[in-house]
Amino acid sequence: MRRFLRTLLWLVLSLSLLVSGLIAWMTQPGVKPVPARELPEVLPKQLRAHVETLTVDLYPRSADQPDTLQRAAEHIAAAFKAAGAQVEMQPVKVEEATYQNVIARFGPSTGPVRVIGAHYDSHGRASEGAKHARGHTKATHTPGADDNASGVAALIELAGLLQRNPPKHAIELVAYTLEEPPHFGTEHMGSAWHVRSLVEAQRSVEWMLSLEMIGYFTEAPGSQRYPLSAMRWLYPDRGNFIGLVGNLGSGVQSRRLKAVMAGATDMPVVSVNAPRWLPGIDLSDHRNYWSAGMPAWMLTDTAFYRNPNYHRSGDTADTLDYVRMAKVVQMVYALAQAD
């Protein structure tokens, strides 16, 4: 009996250590922040102005509205050029139609590149919109403030910061087209085209960061949900943090990225590294870099796990928190400049 109890105890302890180790690998607890050098100011009102332009003047930005989507691409390109970037319009061809990725380059032209991207298209239900005279309504085509004008606004502000403070590393800011359905998960995604161009050029990617909905925050208890109920025991129940999402094999580098971000501002940073079967973990442009074996992460406010306006008419500029969003931009700038 004693031998049996000792064996049982050993099994329980071993299982506990295994589970604890797996949780630590997935959540990166105890990361020591790396204090940032002096960070440039990011103005919340500028971020809001970018979001309002994209959600009002350039509405709707869906694949079935190619003229408006093209105007959005031209607007982003003009903002990148005004920041002094080298700008490329990368064609994305889908059957007879041509869309555009907008790429802004900073820093050296050689060496491993750091890619920071965000999709500028927004969700629209084309078949439902076609029933109306204009081809869309607010009920069928979301304004897309958080999803994903917030990420694009961050790219535009980052371009200005990098122009004033040239990076030592090669940086590509990429505004992607066609992230939303019906092209999501297909070879037509703008990010899939960008990945193929990197592979063809044999360009090494140090890391890629997808800015996917970074503007919605709340202090309401119970406002944060998760794909698995057990995650509630590991993560906050309030949607007041920014999330860093990586795949299961990237735990070590996730700690490095998280340390830089946590040292940049007082914004809480929560991280997860998990397999691709975890619901929501690959629902953005980073998925295509993963598929090509490139190190990539998503930075997010967790989308529909927090924001009730996801893919709805209520995803408007007035629902976002631009003060906290500015802190997220500072975090990303710190990553871009980190050694």
Sine and cosine of phi, psi and omega as CSV:
sin_phi,cos_phi,sin_psi,cos_psi,sin_omega,cos_omega
0.00,0.00,-0.69,0.73,0.01,-1.00
-0.88,0.47,-0.66,0.76,0.02,-1.00
-0.89,0.47,-0.65,0.76,0.03,-1.00
-0.89,0.46,-0.68,0.73,-0.01,-1.00
-0.92,0.40,-0.63,0.78,0.04,-1.00
-0.90,0.44,-0.67,0.74,0.02,-1.00
-0.90,0.44,-0.68,0.74,0.02,-1.00
-0.89,0.46,-0.70,0.72,0.02,-1.00
-0.88,0.47,-0.67,0.74,0.03,-1.00
-0.88,0.47,-0.66,0.75,0.02,-1.00
-0.90,0.43,-0.68,0.74,0.01,-1.00
-0.90,0.44,-0.71,0.71,0.01,-1.00
-0.90,0.43,-0.66,0.75,0.01,-1.00
-0.89,0.45,-0.69,0.72,0.02,-1.00
-0.90,0.44,-0.65,0.76,0.01,-1.00
-0.89,0.46,-0.69,0.73,0.02,-1.00
-0.91,0.42,-0.64,0.77,0.01,-1.00
-0.90,0.44,-0.73,0.69,0.00,-1.00
-0.90,0.43,-0.68,0.73,0.01,-1.00
-0.88,0.47,-0.66,0.75,0.03,-1.00
-0.91,0.42,-0.65,0.76,0.02,-1.00
-0.91,0.41,-0.67,0.74,0.02,-1.00
-0.89,0.45,-0.68,0.73,0.02,-1.00
-0.90,0.44,-0.63,0.78,0.02,-1.00
-0.91,0.42,-0.61,0.80,-0.05,-1.00
-0.98,0.21,-0.56,0.83,-0.17,-0.99
-0.95,-0.30,-0.22,0.97,-0.01,-1.00
0.76,0.65,0.86,0.51,0.03,-1.00
-0.96,0.28,0.36,-0.93,0.12,-0.99
0.93,0.36,0.37,0.93,0.05,-1.00
-0.93,0.36,0.78,-0.63,0.00,-1.00
-1.00,0.09,0.87,-0.49,-0.02,-1.00
-0.87,0.50,0.62,-0.79,0.11,-0.99
-0.99,-0.13,0.94,-0.34,-0.05,-1.00
-0.83,0.55,0.74,-0.67,-0.02,-1.00
-0.99,0.16,0.49,-0.87,0.19,-0.98
-0.92,0.40,0.07,-1.00,-0.03,-1.00
-0.82,0.57,0.82,-0.57,-0.05,-1.00
-0.99,-0.14,0.62,-0.78,0.05,-1.00
-0.94,0.34,0.42,-0.91,0.02,-1.00
-0.96,0.29,0.63,-0.78,0.12,-0.99
-0.87,-0.49,0.85,-0.52,-0.10,-0.99
-1.00,0.04,0.87,-0.50,0.04,-1.00
-0.82,0.57,-0.60,0.80,-0.03,-1.00
-0.91,0.41,-0.48,0.88,0.05,-1.00
-0.95,0.32,-0.67,0.74,0.05,-1.00
-0.87,0.49,-0.68,0.73,0.01,-1.00
-0.90,0.44,-0.62,0.78,0.02,-1.00
-0.88,0.47,-0.67,0.74,0.03,-1.00
-0.89,0.45,-0.71,0.71,-0.02,-1.00
-0.90,0.44,-0.67,0.75,0.00,-1.00
-0.91,0.42,-0.64,0.77,0.04,-1.00
-0.87,0.49,-0.71,0.71,-0.04,-1.00
-0.94,0.35,-0.58,0.81,-0.09,-1.00
-1.00,-0.01,-0.31,0.95,-0.02,-1.00
-0.93,-0.38,-0.88,0.47,-0.06,-1.00
-0.93,0.36,-0.49,0.87,-0.07,-1.00
-0.90,-0.43,0.60,0.80,0.03,-1.00
-0.99,-0.14,0.65,-0.76,-0.11,0.99
-1.00,-0.07,0.49,-0.87,-0.10,-1.00
-0.95,-0.30,0.79,0.61,-0.03,-1.00
-0.95,-0.33,0.29,-0.96,-0.10,-0.99
-0.88,0.48,-0.48,0.88,0.00,-1.00
-0.99,0.13,0.03,1.00,0.06,-1.00
-0.84,-0.54,0.91,0.41,-0.17,-0.99
-0.90,0.45,-0.52,0.85,-0.01,-1.00
-0.91,0.41,-0.71,0.70,0.02,-1.00
-0.93,0.38,-0.62,0.79,0.02,-1.00
-0.89,0.45,-0.60,0.80,0.05,-1.00
-0.92,0.38,-0.63,0.78,0.05,-1.00
-0.90,0.44,-0.58,0.81,0.06,-1.00
-0.90,0.43,-0.67,0.74,0.04,-1.00
-0.87,0.49,-0.68,0.73,0.00,-1.00
-0.91,0.41,-0.59,0.81,0.04,-1.00
-0.90,0.43,-0.70,0.71,0.00,-1.00
-0.91,0.42,-0.67,0.74,0.02,-1.00
-0.87,0.49,-0.66,0.75,0.01,-1.00
-0.90,0.44,-0.63,0.78,0.03,-1.00
-0.91,0.41,-0.66,0.75,0.05,-1.00
-0.89,0.45,-0.68,0.73,0.00,-1.00
-0.91,0.42,-0.62,0.78,0.03,-1.00
-0.89,0.46,-0.43,0.90,0.03,-1.00
-1.00,0.08,-0.02,1.00,0.05,-1.00
1.00,0.04,0.26,0.97,-0.01,-1.00
-0.99,0.17,0.39,-0.92,0.24,-0.97
-0.99,0.15,0.88,-0.48,-0.16,-0.99
-0.92,-0.39,0.71,-0.70,0.08,-1.00
-0.82,-0.58,0.72,-0.69,0.16,-0.99
-0.99,-0.11,0.94,-0.35,-0.06,-1.00
-1.00,-0.09,0.90,-0.43,-0.01,-1.00
-0.90,0.43,0.66,-0.75,0.09,-1.00
-0.84,-0.55,0.96,-0.29,-0.14,-0.99
-0.98,-0.18,0.80,-0.61,0.03,-1.00
-0.78,-0.62,0.97,-0.23,-0.06,-1.00
0.82,0.58,-0.89,-0.46,-0.06,-1.00
-1.00,-0.02,-0.09,1.00,-0.07,-1.00
-0.98,-0.17,0.47,-0.88,0.06,-1.00
-0.79,-0.61,0.82,-0.58,0.06,-1.00
-0.93,-0.37,-0.07,-1.00,-0.09,-1.00
-0.67,-0.74,0.75,-0.66,0.37,-0.93
-1.00,0.06,0.52,-0.86,0.05,-1.00
-0.88,-0.47,0.87,-0.49,-0.10,-1.00
-0.90,-0.44,0.78,-0.62,0.07,-1.00
-0.89,-0.45,0.78,-0.63,-0.06,-1.00
-0.92,-0.39,0.66,-0.75,0.05,-1.00
-0.71,-0.71,0.39,-0.92,0.07,-1.00
0.98,0.18,-0.29,-0.96,-0.06,-1.00
-0.88,0.48,0.46,-0.89,0.03,-1.00
-1.00,0.01,-0.10,0.99,0.01,-1.00
-0.82,-0.57,0.16,-0.99,0.00,-1.00
1.00,0.01,0.18,-0.98,0.00,-1.00
-0.85,0.53,0.63,-0.77,-0.06,-1.00
-0.96,-0.26,0.58,-0.81,0.14,-0.99
-0.97,-0.23,0.86,-0.52,-0.06,-1.00
-0.96,-0.26,0.80,-0.60,0.09,-1.00
-0.85,-0.53,0.89,-0.46,-0.13,-0.99
-0.75,-0.67,0.34,-0.94,0.07,-1.00
-0.40,-0.91,0.66,-0.76,0.02,-1.00
-0.99,0.11,0.62,-0.79,-0.04,-1.00
-0.97,-0.26,-0.11,0.99,0.08,-1.00
-0.98,0.19,0.33,-0.94,0.01,-1.00
-0.79,-0.62,0.25,-0.97,-0.12,-0.99
-0.97,0.24,0.70,-0.72,0.09,-1.00
-0.53,-0.85,0.62,-0.78,0.06,-1.00
-0.99,-0.14,1.00,-0.10,-0.14,-0.99
-0.87,0.50,-0.69,0.72,-0.06,-1.00
-0.90,0.44,-0.60,0.80,0.03,-1.00
-0.96,0.27,-0.65,0.76,0.01,-1.00
-0.90,0.44,-0.53,0.85,-0.04,-1.00
-0.91,0.42,-0.27,0.96,0.02,-1.00
-0.97,0.25,-0.17,0.99,-0.05,-1.00
-0.94,-0.34,0.41,-0.91,-0.13,-0.99
-0.85,0.53,-0.66,0.76,-0.04,-1.00
-1.00,0.07,-0.11,0.99,-0.01,-1.00
1.00,0.07,0.06,1.00,0.01,-1.00
-0.23,-0.97,0.41,-0.91,0.20,-0.98
-0.63,-0.78,0.17,-0.99,0.04,-1.00
-0.89,0.46,-0.44,0.90,0.02,-1.00
-0.96,0.28,-0.46,0.89,-0.04,-1.00
-0.98,-0.20,-0.40,0.92,-0.07,-1.00
-0.74,-0.67,0.93,-0.37,-0.04,-1.00
-0.94,0.35,0.54,-0.84,0.14,-0.99
-0.90,0.44,-0.47,0.88,0.09,-1.00
0.93,0.36,0.73,0.68,0.02,-1.00
-0.94,0.34,-0.86,0.51,0.06,-1.00
-0.95,0.31,-0.63,0.78,-0.05,-1.00
-0.93,-0.38,1.00,0.05,0.09,1.00
-0.63,-0.78,0.62,0.78,0.10,-1.00
-0.86,0.51,-0.46,0.89,0.01,-1.00
-0.88,0.47,-0.71,0.71,0.02,-1.00
-0.91,0.41,-0.63,0.77,0.00,-1.00
-0.93,0.36,-0.64,0.77,0.06,-1.00
-0.85,0.52,-0.63,0.77,0.04,-1.00
-0.90,0.45,-0.68,0.74,0.02,-1.00
-0.86,0.51,-0.69,0.72,-0.02,-1.00
-0.90,0.44,-0.69,0.73,0.04,-1.00
-0.93,0.37,-0.60,0.80,0.06,-1.00
-0.88,0.48,-0.61,0.79,0.02,-1.00
-0.85,0.52,-0.69,0.72,0.03,-1.00
-0.91,0.42,-0.64,0.77,0.01,-1.00
-0.91,0.41,-0.66,0.75,-0.02,-1.00
-0.95,0.31,-0.47,0.89,0.07,-1.00
-0.93,0.36,-0.64,0.77,-0.02,-1.00
-0.98,0.20,-0.39,0.92,-0.02,-1.00
-0.72,-0.69,0.98,0.20,-0.11,-0.99
-0.82,0.57,0.75,-0.66,-0.04,-1.00
-0.98,0.21,0.42,-0.91,0.07,-1.00
-0.99,0.14,-0.31,0.95,-0.04,-1.00
-0.96,-0.29,0.43,-0.90,0.08,-1.00
-0.93,0.37,0.80,-0.60,-0.02,-1.00
-0.82,-0.57,0.73,-0.69,0.18,-0.98
-0.87,-0.50,0.86,-0.51,0.17,-0.99
-1.00,-0.10,0.83,-0.55,-0.10,-1.00
-0.82,-0.57,0.86,-0.51,0.14,-0.99
-1.00,-0.09,0.93,-0.38,-0.11,-0.99
-1.00,-0.02,0.56,-0.83,0.18,-0.98
-0.99,-0.16,0.28,-0.96,0.17,-0.99
0.83,0.56,0.71,0.70,0.15,-0.99
-0.99,0.11,-0.52,0.86,-0.09,-1.00
-0.98,0.17,0.30,-0.95,0.13,-0.99
-0.84,0.54,0.53,-0.85,0.23,0.97
-1.00,0.02,0.09,1.00,-0.11,-0.99
-0.99,-0.13,-0.15,0.99,0.01,-1.00
-0.85,0.52,0.69,-0.73,0.03,-1.00
0.98,0.18,0.11,0.99,0.01,-1.00
-0.92,-0.40,0.11,-0.99,0.04,-1.00
-0.95,0.31,-0.10,0.99,-0.02,-1.00
-1.00,0.06,-0.19,0.98,0.02,-1.00
-0.83,0.56,0.65,-0.76,0.02,-1.00
-0.84,0.55,-0.61,0.79,0.00,-1.00
-0.92,0.38,-0.53,0.85,0.06,-1.00
-0.91,0.42,-0.62,0.78,0.07,-1.00
-0.91,0.42,-0.65,0.76,0.01,-1.00
-0.91,0.41,-0.66,0.75,0.04,-1.00
-0.87,0.50,-0.71,0.70,-0.01,-1.00
-0.88,0.47,-0.59,0.81,0.01,-1.00
-0.93,0.37,-0.58,0.81,0.05,-1.00
-0.92,0.39,-0.67,0.75,0.02,-1.00
-0.90,0.44,-0.70,0.71,-0.01,-1.00
-0.89,0.45,-0.58,0.81,0.01,-1.00
-0.99,0.12,-0.05,1.00,-0.05,-1.00
0.82,0.58,0.66,0.75,-0.01,-1.00
-1.00,0.00,0.81,-0.59,0.01,-1.00
-0.98,0.21,0.72,-0.70,0.02,-1.00
-0.96,-0.28,0.90,-0.44,0.05,-1.00
-0.93,0.37,-0.74,0.67,0.14,-0.99
-0.27,-0.96,0.38,-0.92,0.08,-1.00
-0.82,-0.57,0.64,-0.76,0.01,-1.00
-0.78,-0.62,0.87,-0.50,0.03,-1.00
-0.99,-0.11,0.87,-0.50,0.04,-1.00
-1.00,0.01,0.98,-0.21,-0.12,-0.99
-0.84,-0.54,1.00,-0.08,-0.01,-1.00
0.91,0.42,1.00,-0.08,-0.09,-1.00
-0.79,-0.61,0.37,0.93,-0.13,-0.99
-0.84,-0.54,-0.03,1.00,-0.08,-1.00
-0.95,-0.31,0.86,-0.52,-0.02,-1.00
-0.67,-0.74,0.52,-0.86,0.01,-1.00
-0.45,-0.89,0.52,-0.85,0.06,-1.00
-0.98,-0.17,0.10,0.99,-0.06,-1.00
-0.92,0.39,0.78,-0.63,0.06,-1.00
-0.85,0.53,0.67,-0.74,0.02,-1.00
0.97,0.24,0.16,0.99,-0.06,-1.00
-0.98,0.20,-0.26,0.97,-0.03,-1.00
-0.97,-0.24,0.81,-0.59,0.05,-1.00
-0.91,-0.42,0.21,-0.98,-0.06,-1.00
-0.65,-0.76,0.37,-0.93,-0.02,-1.00
-0.92,0.40,-0.46,0.89,0.06,-1.00
-0.84,-0.54,0.71,-0.70,-0.07,-1.00
-0.87,0.49,-0.52,0.85,-0.02,-1.00
-0.90,0.43,-0.36,0.93,-0.02,-1.00
-0.93,0.38,-0.30,0.95,0.04,-1.00
-0.90,0.44,-0.38,0.92,0.01,-1.00
-0.99,0.15,-0.26,0.97,-0.09,-1.00
-0.95,-0.31,-0.34,0.94,-0.13,-0.99
-0.77,-0.64,0.29,-0.96,-0.05,-1.00
-0.90,0.44,0.41,-0.91,0.04,-1.00
-0.99,-0.15,0.04,1.00,0.03,-1.00
-0.91,-0.42,0.64,-0.77,-0.05,-1.00
-1.00,0.09,0.84,0.54,-0.07,-1.00
-0.92,-0.40,0.33,0.94,-0.05,-1.00
-0.79,-0.61,0.21,-0.98,0.15,-0.99
-0.95,-0.30,0.63,-0.78,-0.08,-1.00
-0.96,-0.29,0.69,-0.72,0.09,-1.00
-0.94,-0.33,0.88,-0.47,-0.15,-0.99
-0.90,-0.44,0.85,-0.53,0.04,-1.00
-0.79,-0.62,0.17,-0.99,0.05,-1.00
-0.99,0.10,0.07,-1.00,-0.19,-0.98
-0.91,0.42,-0.46,0.89,-0.06,-1.00
-1.00,0.03,0.04,1.00,-0.14,-0.99
-0.95,-0.32,0.41,0.91,-0.09,-1.00
-0.87,0.50,-0.65,0.76,-0.04,-1.00
-0.91,0.43,-0.75,0.66,-0.01,-1.00
-0.94,0.34,-0.48,0.88,0.08,-1.00
-0.86,0.51,-0.62,0.78,0.02,-1.00
-0.89,0.46,-0.63,0.77,0.01,-1.00
-0.91,0.41,-0.73,0.68,0.01,-1.00
-0.89,0.46,-0.69,0.73,-0.01,-1.00
-0.89,0.46,-0.62,0.79,-0.01,-1.00
-0.90,0.44,-0.66,0.76,0.02,-1.00
-0.92,0.40,-0.71,0.70,-0.01,-1.00
-0.89,0.45,-0.70,0.72,-0.04,-1.00
-0.91,0.42,-0.43,0.90,0.00,-1.00
-1.00,0.06,-0.08,1.00,-0.06,-1.00
-1.00,0.05,-0.65,0.76,-0.03,-1.00
-0.60,-0.80,-0.04,-1.00,0.06,-1.00
-1.00,-0.03,0.13,0.99,0.05,-1.00
-0.93,0.38,0.80,-0.60,0.05,-1.00
-0.89,0.46,0.69,-0.72,0.05,-1.00
-0.89,-0.45,0.84,-0.55,0.02,-1.00
-0.90,-0.43,0.67,-0.75,-0.05,-1.00
-0.78,-0.62,0.42,-0.91,0.09,-1.00
-0.55,-0.83,0.67,-0.74,0.17,-0.98
-0.85,-0.53,0.85,-0.52,-0.14,-0.99
-0.49,-0.87,0.28,-0.96,0.05,-1.00
-0.93,0.37,0.33,-0.94,-0.10,-0.99
-0.94,0.35,-0.23,0.97,0.03,-1.00
-0.97,0.24,-0.20,0.98,0.04,-1.00
-0.92,0.40,0.85,-0.52,-0.08,-1.00
-0.82,0.57,0.78,-0.62,0.07,-1.00
1.00,-0.05,-0.23,0.97,-0.15,-0.99
-0.94,0.35,-0.44,0.90,-0.04,-1.00
-0.88,-0.48,0.44,0.90,-0.06,-1.00
-1.00,0.03,0.78,0.62,0.13,-0.99
-0.27,-0.96,-0.19,-0.98,-0.16,-0.99
-0.94,0.35,-0.34,0.94,0.02,-1.00
-0.89,0.46,-0.38,0.92,-0.03,-1.00
-0.84,0.54,-0.59,0.81,-0.05,-1.00
-0.96,0.29,-0.48,0.88,0.07,-1.00
-0.96,0.28,-0.63,0.78,0.11,-0.99
-0.84,0.54,-0.71,0.70,-0.05,-1.00
-0.89,0.45,-0.43,0.90,0.03,-1.00
-1.00,-0.04,0.10,0.99,0.02,-1.00
0.98,0.21,0.34,0.94,-0.01,-1.00
-0.99,-0.12,0.60,-0.80,0.02,-1.00
-0.94,0.35,0.83,-0.56,-0.09,-1.00
-0.51,-0.86,0.49,-0.87,0.01,-1.00
-0.68,-0.74,0.36,-0.93,0.16,-0.99
-0.92,-0.38,0.72,-0.69,0.12,-0.99
-0.95,-0.32,0.84,-0.55,-0.22,-0.98
-0.44,-0.90,0.43,-0.90,0.17,-0.98
-1.00,0.05,0.13,0.99,0.08,-1.00
0.99,0.10,0.15,0.99,0.18,-0.98
0.81,0.59,-0.80,-0.59,-0.12,-0.99
-0.93,0.37,-0.14,0.99,0.11,-0.99
-0.98,0.17,-0.08,1.00,0.03,-1.00
-0.67,-0.74,-0.74,0.67,-0.16,-0.99
-1.00,0.07,0.91,-0.40,-0.03,-1.00
-0.95,0.30,-0.16,0.99,-0.05,-1.00
-1.00,-0.08,0.11,0.99,-0.05,-1.00
-0.82,0.58,0.84,-0.54,0.03,-1.00
0.86,0.51,0.48,0.88,-0.01,-1.00
-0.81,-0.59,0.16,-0.99,-0.02,-1.00
-0.92,0.40,-0.36,0.93,-0.03,-1.00
-0.98,0.19,-0.01,1.00,0.00,-1.00
-0.99,0.16,0.97,0.26,-0.10,-1.00
-0.91,-0.42,0.24,-0.97,-0.10,-0.99
-0.87,0.49,-0.53,0.85,-0.07,-1.00
-0.96,0.27,-0.11,0.99,-0.02,-1.00
-1.00,-0.05,-0.08,1.00,-0.10,-0.99
-1.00,-0.09,0.39,-0.92,0.01,-1.00
-0.96,-0.27,0.99,-0.15,-0.14,-0.99
-0.98,0.20,-0.36,0.93,0.08,-1.00
-0.93,0.38,-0.75,0.67,0.03,-1.00
-0.94,0.34,-0.58,0.82,0.04,-1.00
-0.87,0.49,-0.62,0.79,0.05,-1.00
-0.88,0.47,-0.59,0.81,0.04,-1.00
-0.92,0.39,-0.59,0.80,0.05,-1.00
-0.89,0.45,-0.66,0.75,0.04,-1.00
-0.88,0.48,-0.66,0.75,0.04,-1.00
-0.89,0.46,-0.62,0.78,0.07,-1.00
-0.86,0.50,-0.73,0.69,-0.04,-1.00
-0.92,0.40,-0.62,0.79,0.07,-1.00
-0.88,0.47,-0.66,0.75,0.03,-1.00
-0.87,0.49,-0.63,0.78,0.06,-1.00
-0.90,0.43,-0.69,0.72,-0.01,-1.00
-0.87,0.49,-0.55,0.83,-0.07,-1.00
-0.99,-0.10,-0.12,0.99,-0.09,-1.00
-0.91,0.41,0.53,-0.85,0.04,-1.00
-0.93,0.37,0.00,0.00,0.00,0.00
